[in-house]
Amino acid sequence: MAELAATLLSARSEHHVLDLCGSGAQPILKCLHTGLPAGDAPHGLLVLNARGPEQLVRLASDVRQLQMGSPVVFTSSPPQRFPELQSASAVSGARQWTPPSGREPTGQRILKFDRILCFAPCSGDATQDTGLFRPWHMHPLQLRILLRGLHLLADGGRLVYATCSDQAIENEAVVASALRSLGRGSGAQLVEGVQALVSQTQTQGLQTWRVPNPEESDESKSFAAMHEAPQKLRGGKVLSTMFPPSGNQGMTLWVQSQLQHCLRAFPDATCDSSSIIFVAVFEKRVPSVVSRLWMGTTLSHSEESNHDGESKEDFPAGSSVVVRATGAPAVVIGPGQKVYQGLLKIR
């Protein structure tokens, strides 16, 4: 199943790739070597993150056995809290973090990834304790993992979120909640036409679903909306992010339209839910304005015009801006040469 997710990742030899949950090392490495002459190593980098010491040892052993000579970094971190990595080399597209110094002539740079695989832990994972890994237990963790992955993704990059669960609250609900949290201005959206790239039997992503009742003794087996859940479950085992988007607002309609680009693939024609893989392929398009340094933040100068009627495009260091989300004044720090490019930080 990891092979399908890695294929949809479309990683190339020059990419910086992060396997956030350490589930696709072998197929990703094969993709990085595709098209290279025998003996050549990729120019990019693969970061394999393990969720614990045992997985870390297993990942390192598996990669050594492949003997591909790829540049690989092993890390061990909870995927939902994976740190920002800094590089002292002039990585293309990386945002400068510290200025040049005698020890580091190019300064340090925040490394963003061109490709990220989030094969999230789920209730369908046969290696997990089914008593602990129920859908309502997994949903909050999966959402945090996906949001962390999207934060680490470079502009123009691609992220694949996948599970081996058939539960909508681990799949479409996670995708929908992430899209709502980030907003359209973040540039994150699902890639269209992914279904045509998959040869397995498949079904389209759901736009509506019910949330299963975690209390088996209760009469209702599932809930269509939060108000149907008993008060004792609301905000605990049953969260608002588990339910499908509803209403006729613009954001809701956009999220619903995005969900149809998800897919469930089955290795065989029986469509047995025990062998399912759910996949959502995200793409982060470059924002058209400087406004999206943080989720939901907009800078008022992005829509101001100069006296000659042209849109203002330069934000040099020291420029005063207003953070529209809060109305608070802010100051640009760094070169800030063009809209978005070069603007390192505001305070």
C-alpha positions as CSV (number, residue, x, y, z in Angstrom):
1,M,0.0,0.0,0.0
2,A,2.9,2.4,0.6
3,E,4.0,1.8,-3.0
4,L,0.8,3.5,-4.2
5,A,1.2,6.5,-1.9
6,A,4.9,6.9,-2.9
7,T,4.0,6.7,-6.6
8,L,1.5,9.5,-6.2
9,L,4.2,11.6,-4.4
10,S,6.0,11.9,-7.7
11,A,9.4,12.4,-6.1
12,R,12.4,13.1,-8.3
13,S,16.1,12.9,-7.8
14,E,16.5,16.6,-7.0
15,H,13.7,16.8,-4.4
16,H,14.0,17.2,-0.7
17,V,11.6,14.5,0.6
18,L,10.2,13.9,4.1
19,D,8.7,10.6,5.1
20,L,6.9,11.9,8.2
21,C,5.8,8.6,9.6
22,G,8.5,6.4,8.2
23,S,6.3,4.2,6.1
24,G,7.6,4.5,2.6
25,A,11.4,4.3,2.6
26,Q,11.8,1.7,-0.1
27,P,9.4,2.9,-2.7
28,I,10.5,6.6,-2.2
29,L,14.1,5.6,-2.7
30,K,13.3,3.8,-5.9
31,C,11.5,7.0,-7.1
32,L,14.5,9.2,-6.3
33,H,16.8,6.9,-8.3
34,T,14.4,6.6,-11.3
35,G,16.1,7.8,-14.5
36,L,19.6,8.1,-12.9
37,P,22.6,6.3,-14.5
38,A,23.7,3.2,-12.6
39,G,25.9,4.2,-9.6
40,D,24.7,7.9,-9.5
41,A,23.2,9.2,-6.3
42,P,20.2,11.7,-6.2
43,H,21.0,15.4,-5.7
44,G,18.2,15.8,-3.2
45,L,17.7,14.5,0.3
46,L,15.4,11.9,2.0
47,V,14.5,12.4,5.6
48,L,13.1,9.3,7.2
49,N,11.3,10.0,10.5
50,A,10.6,7.1,12.9
51,R,7.9,7.3,15.6
52,G,10.1,5.5,18.1
53,P,13.5,3.8,18.7
54,E,12.4,0.3,17.4
55,Q,11.1,1.7,14.1
56,L,14.3,3.8,13.8
57,V,16.5,0.7,14.0
58,R,14.3,-1.1,11.5
59,L,14.3,1.8,9.0
60,A,18.1,2.2,9.1
61,S,18.5,-1.6,8.5
62,D,16.1,-1.6,5.6
63,V,17.9,1.3,3.9
64,R,21.3,-0.3,4.4
65,Q,20.1,-3.4,2.7
66,L,18.9,-1.5,-0.3
67,Q,22.5,-0.3,-0.9
68,M,21.3,2.6,-3.1
69,G,23.8,5.2,-1.9
70,S,21.1,7.8,-1.4
71,P,21.6,10.8,0.9
72,V,19.4,9.9,3.8
73,V,18.9,11.5,7.2
74,F,17.2,9.4,10.0
75,T,15.2,11.2,12.7
76,S,13.0,10.0,15.6
77,S,10.3,12.5,16.5
78,P,6.5,12.4,17.0
79,P,5.3,13.3,13.5
80,Q,2.8,15.9,14.8
81,R,5.7,17.7,16.5
82,F,8.4,17.2,13.8
83,P,10.9,20.1,14.1
84,E,11.9,22.6,11.5
85,L,15.3,21.5,10.1
86,Q,18.0,24.1,9.5
87,S,20.7,23.9,6.9
88,A,24.0,25.8,6.8
89,S,24.2,25.2,3.0
90,A,22.5,27.5,0.4
91,V,19.5,25.2,-0.2
92,S,17.5,26.4,-3.2
93,G,14.2,28.0,-2.0
94,A,15.1,27.8,1.7
95,R,14.2,30.8,3.8
96,Q,17.1,32.4,5.6
97,W,16.9,32.1,9.4
98,T,20.3,33.5,10.6
99,P,22.6,35.9,8.8
100,P,26.0,34.8,7.4
101,S,28.8,34.5,9.9
102,G,32.5,33.4,10.0
103,R,31.5,29.9,11.0
104,E,28.5,29.7,8.6
105,P,29.3,31.9,5.6
106,T,25.8,31.4,4.1
107,G,23.9,31.6,7.4
108,Q,21.3,29.0,8.4
109,R,18.2,28.4,6.4
110,I,14.9,26.8,7.2
111,L,14.5,23.6,5.1
112,K,11.2,23.1,3.5
113,F,10.3,19.9,1.7
114,D,9.3,19.4,-2.0
115,R,7.6,16.2,-1.2
116,I,6.1,14.8,2.1
117,L,4.5,11.5,2.7
118,C,2.1,11.3,5.7
119,F,1.1,7.6,6.0
120,A,-0.6,8.2,9.3
121,P,-1.2,5.7,12.0
122,C,-4.8,4.6,11.9
123,S,-7.4,2.1,13.3
124,G,-6.9,-0.1,10.3
125,D,-3.3,-0.7,11.0
126,A,-3.0,-4.4,12.0
127,T,0.1,-3.7,14.0
128,Q,-1.8,-1.4,16.5
129,D,-3.8,-2.4,19.6
130,T,-7.4,-2.1,18.4
131,G,-8.5,-1.2,21.9
132,L,-6.4,1.9,21.9
133,F,-6.4,2.8,18.2
134,R,-10.1,3.4,17.6
135,P,-11.2,6.0,15.0
136,W,-12.2,8.6,17.6
137,H,-8.8,8.2,19.3
138,M,-6.9,8.6,16.0
139,H,-8.6,11.6,14.5
140,P,-7.0,14.3,16.6
141,L,-3.5,12.9,16.1
142,Q,-4.0,12.4,12.4
143,L,-5.2,16.0,12.0
144,R,-2.2,17.3,13.8
145,I,0.2,15.2,11.7
146,L,-1.4,16.5,8.5
147,L,-1.3,20.1,9.6
148,R,2.4,19.7,10.6
149,G,3.2,18.2,7.2
150,L,1.5,21.0,5.3
151,H,3.5,23.6,7.4
152,L,6.7,21.9,6.5
153,L,5.8,21.7,2.8
154,A,7.5,24.1,0.4
155,D,5.6,26.3,-2.0
156,G,4.9,24.3,-5.2
157,G,5.4,21.1,-3.2
158,R,3.2,18.0,-2.9
159,L,2.1,16.1,0.2
160,V,0.3,12.7,0.2
161,Y,-1.9,11.9,3.2
162,A,-2.8,8.2,3.4
163,T,-4.3,5.7,5.8
164,C,-5.3,2.0,5.7
165,S,-8.7,2.8,7.4
166,D,-12.1,2.9,5.8
167,Q,-13.4,5.3,8.5
168,A,-14.4,8.7,7.2
169,I,-13.4,10.4,10.4
170,E,-9.8,9.3,9.8
171,N,-9.9,10.2,6.2
172,E,-12.2,12.8,4.6
173,A,-12.9,14.4,8.0
174,V,-9.1,15.0,8.6
175,V,-8.7,16.4,5.1
176,A,-11.7,18.7,5.4
177,S,-10.7,20.0,8.8
178,A,-7.2,20.8,7.6
179,L,-8.5,22.7,4.6
180,R,-10.9,24.7,6.8
181,S,-8.1,25.5,9.3
182,L,-5.6,26.7,6.7
183,G,-8.1,28.5,4.4
184,R,-8.0,29.0,0.7
185,G,-5.3,31.7,1.0
186,S,-2.7,29.2,2.3
187,G,-2.3,27.8,-1.2
188,A,-3.0,24.2,0.0
189,Q,-5.5,22.3,-2.1
190,L,-6.1,18.8,-3.4
191,V,-4.6,17.7,-6.8
192,E,-7.3,16.9,-9.4
193,G,-7.2,13.9,-11.6
194,V,-5.3,11.6,-9.2
195,Q,-7.9,8.8,-9.8
196,A,-6.7,8.4,-13.4
197,L,-3.2,7.6,-12.1
198,V,-4.4,4.6,-10.0
199,S,-5.0,1.3,-11.7
200,Q,-6.6,-0.4,-8.7
201,T,-10.4,-0.6,-8.1
202,Q,-11.3,2.7,-6.4
203,T,-14.1,4.9,-5.2
204,Q,-14.2,8.7,-5.0
205,G,-13.9,10.6,-1.7
206,L,-17.0,11.1,0.4
207,Q,-18.7,14.5,0.8
208,T,-21.0,13.3,3.6
209,W,-20.7,10.7,6.3
210,R,-21.8,9.8,9.9
211,V,-19.6,9.7,13.0
212,P,-19.7,6.4,14.8
213,N,-20.8,6.3,18.4
214,P,-17.9,5.5,20.7
215,E,-20.3,4.3,23.4
216,E,-21.5,0.9,22.1
217,S,-24.2,0.7,24.8
218,D,-26.0,3.8,23.6
219,E,-29.0,3.4,21.2
220,S,-27.7,5.5,18.3
221,K,-24.9,3.8,16.4
222,S,-23.8,7.0,14.7
223,F,-24.3,10.8,14.5
224,A,-25.0,13.0,11.5
225,A,-24.2,16.2,13.4
226,M,-22.7,17.3,16.7
227,H,-26.1,18.1,18.3
228,E,-27.1,14.5,17.9
229,A,-24.3,13.3,20.2
230,P,-24.9,13.0,23.9
231,Q,-23.6,16.0,25.9
232,K,-21.1,13.8,27.7
233,L,-19.3,13.0,24.4
234,R,-19.1,16.4,22.9
235,G,-15.7,17.9,22.9
236,G,-14.3,14.6,24.2
237,K,-14.5,11.5,22.1
238,V,-16.8,13.3,19.6
239,L,-15.3,16.5,18.1
240,S,-16.8,19.0,15.7
241,T,-13.9,18.4,13.3
242,M,-15.1,14.8,12.7
243,F,-18.3,15.9,11.0
244,P,-18.6,16.8,7.3
245,P,-18.7,20.4,6.2
246,S,-22.3,21.7,6.1
247,G,-24.0,24.9,4.9
248,N,-23.9,27.0,1.8
249,Q,-21.0,29.3,2.7
250,G,-18.2,29.7,0.2
251,M,-15.6,27.9,2.4
252,T,-18.0,24.9,2.9
253,L,-18.7,24.6,-0.8
254,W,-15.0,24.8,-1.6
255,V,-14.1,22.1,0.9
256,Q,-16.8,19.8,-0.3
257,S,-15.6,20.2,-3.9
258,Q,-12.1,19.4,-2.8
259,L,-13.1,16.1,-1.1
260,Q,-14.1,14.5,-4.4
261,H,-10.5,14.5,-5.4
262,C,-9.7,12.0,-2.5
263,L,-9.9,8.3,-3.3
264,R,-10.1,4.9,-1.7
265,A,-8.2,2.2,-3.6
266,F,-8.5,-1.6,-3.2
267,P,-5.7,-4.1,-4.1
268,D,-8.3,-6.5,-5.5
269,A,-11.7,-6.3,-7.1
270,T,-13.7,-7.4,-4.0
271,C,-13.5,-3.9,-2.5
272,D,-12.9,-5.5,0.9
273,S,-12.5,-2.8,3.5
274,S,-9.8,-4.7,5.3
275,S,-7.4,-4.0,2.3
276,I,-8.3,-0.4,1.7
277,I,-5.9,2.5,1.2
278,F,-7.3,6.1,1.5
279,V,-5.2,8.7,-0.3
280,A,-5.5,12.5,-0.6
281,V,-2.8,14.4,-2.6
282,F,-2.2,18.0,-1.5
283,E,-0.4,20.6,-3.5
284,K,0.8,23.9,-2.0
285,R,0.5,26.6,-4.6
286,V,2.5,29.8,-4.2
287,P,0.3,32.5,-2.6
288,S,-0.4,35.5,-4.8
289,V,0.2,38.0,-2.0
290,V,2.5,38.3,1.0
291,S,-0.4,37.8,3.3
292,R,0.0,34.1,4.3
293,L,3.0,33.9,6.5
294,W,0.8,32.4,9.2
295,M,-2.6,30.7,8.9
296,G,-5.4,33.3,8.5
297,T,-3.1,36.3,8.6
298,T,-3.4,39.1,6.0
299,L,-1.3,42.1,5.5
300,S,-3.3,45.2,4.6
301,H,-0.5,46.6,2.3
302,S,-0.9,43.7,-0.1
303,E,-4.0,45.3,-1.5
304,E,-2.9,48.9,-1.3
305,S,-2.0,50.8,-4.4
306,N,0.7,53.3,-5.2
307,H,-0.1,56.8,-6.3
308,D,0.4,55.8,-9.9
309,G,-2.4,53.2,-9.6
310,E,-0.2,50.1,-9.7
311,S,-0.3,47.5,-7.0
312,K,2.4,48.0,-4.3
313,E,4.9,45.1,-4.6
314,D,7.9,46.1,-2.4
315,F,8.1,45.5,1.4
316,P,11.6,46.6,2.4
317,A,12.9,46.0,5.9
318,G,11.3,48.5,8.3
319,S,8.1,48.9,6.4
320,S,5.0,49.3,8.6
321,V,2.1,47.0,7.9
322,V,-1.1,46.1,9.6
323,V,-2.0,42.4,10.5
324,R,-5.6,42.4,9.4
325,A,-6.5,39.4,11.5
326,T,-5.8,41.4,14.7
327,G,-5.5,45.0,13.6
328,A,-2.1,45.1,15.3
329,P,0.8,47.1,13.7
330,A,3.8,45.1,12.5
331,V,7.2,45.7,11.1
332,V,8.9,43.8,8.3
333,I,12.3,42.3,9.2
334,G,14.7,41.2,6.4
335,P,15.2,42.2,2.8
336,G,11.6,41.9,1.7
337,Q,12.3,42.6,-2.0
338,K,9.1,41.5,-3.6
339,V,5.7,40.3,-2.6
340,Y,6.2,37.2,-0.5
341,Q,9.8,36.6,-1.6
342,G,12.4,37.8,0.8
343,L,9.9,38.7,3.6
344,L,11.4,36.7,6.5
345,K,9.4,37.7,9.5
346,I,7.1,40.3,10.9
347,R,6.7,41.5,14.5
